[in-house]
Amino acid sequence: MPNVTFEKTGNVTGHLAIAITKDELNDKIVTELKKQKGKVSMKGFRKGKTPMSTLRKMMGNQILGQELDKMIKDTLFGYIEEKEIKLIFSPQPVEDESMPMLTANTLQDITFKYDLALEPEFTLEMPTETFDKYILATTDEFLDEQIDRMLKSAGETEEITEGKVEDNDILDVTFTEAGPLEDKITNTTKLYVDSLSDAGKKMVSGKKIGATIKVKDIMAIEKDSTQTYVNKYLLELEDAETDISGKKFEMTINSAGRVTKVELDEEFFTKFDPTGAVTTEAQLRDKIAEDNSSGFNSQGEMMANFEIQRALVEGNDIELPLEIMKQINEEDPNGSDFEIFQRGVKWMLIRNQYAEGADIKLEYEDIKAEAVTSLMGMLGGQRPDFLTDEFIDNYVKQMLQDEKQREQLSSNAIEKKIMASLREKVTFTENALDADGFNELIKEFNEKNTPASEEE
């Protein structure tokens, strides 16, 4: 039996050594060779009569590798389990240049050494501050805009070649570089009037179809436009980074597409909801509010979760085995920024302690719900007729057969249960935002909390 020694080298670090004698190694090799002897047929010898020395020469090194690997794993993890040593990472082998090179015929005593990252002890402190929780304000104005957009989308588009441009037209325009140039930039594209900047709307509103307008700054026509966007979509240049600053253009309005809205009637309700659950404008407004709120409010919940996690990580003083963590992070080809890595480890420890204290356990139904959520996401949030309970059960079973998917689903499911419990333990201030305000908030949140890449 290999000899194991363990000592703590700090509050959250330890050192473990496994000493294996050459006699133990030899016994393992001999035992396995005896098992193989009766099975081996080797030229020049009858089956089962091959000399042990010959077998050792032919098979010894392979058996040594297999038996040594098994002895180390069984001893290492058996000792850790028996002594109830709690780790936050797998044991890290210590490189030892003096370690002998073993073969089946040159056995020696050998010692394998490991650094251990021990689970720190800490008392979990819950945050006391009040957190912001953002929800979508589905105002009458917002619902009016959504219904108007849907009625237009379901309507017919008529090509207009005479008359004046109206606010909701889709313009077919041609941009041509101004000036006496031989190789002028020219391109025909579409412009949606209601998507233009205030300057762009002023430029085209009320103009006659067929008119040619001088454009001093083509990048000022659409909202939040960039040179790359203009080059790619308005001018369709091969090189999206071409410098067009200072260039002047003329824009000819060739025609306009004008949408005729459909009526808000029984036919529209049926197309909107074939199940027949929506038959009135009031029900339609409720459904639009519900559908739109779901996406935005889940984003608001996600941001609240992030702030709760941040408060927990920053509000709990947890000692970490930093040197071992640096080694692990450096050796990982997908290693993250070390500060982010530390935060992730702290959150893992906090999450696990909270789940244990709150008796939060993962059930099959939790994993099934996560698998269904994943499937619905791939289907655009809609549940088609073929998505029966039997289909879902078979789909979940198939996903759980894949180890990687099973681990991901389990991790997501337990995280959701933990965060749902944590949200009940903290105080929120509810803030209602319109769609534009919510989108701007999400954009700012992502820019603030997305780590910059190394290239940046």
PyMOL commands that set and color helices and strands:
alter all, ss='L'
color gray80, all
select helices_A, chain A and resi 22-37+52-82+140-154+193-195+198-204+218-220+227-234+266-272+281-315+322-331+338-357+364-378+389-400+403-423+435-449
alter helices_A, ss='H'
color red, helices_A
select strands_A, chain A and resi 3-8+13-20+92-93+110-117+130-136+156-160+170-177+186-192+212-215+249-260+427-433
alter strands_A, ss='S'
color yellow, strands_A
deselect
rebuild
show_as cartoon
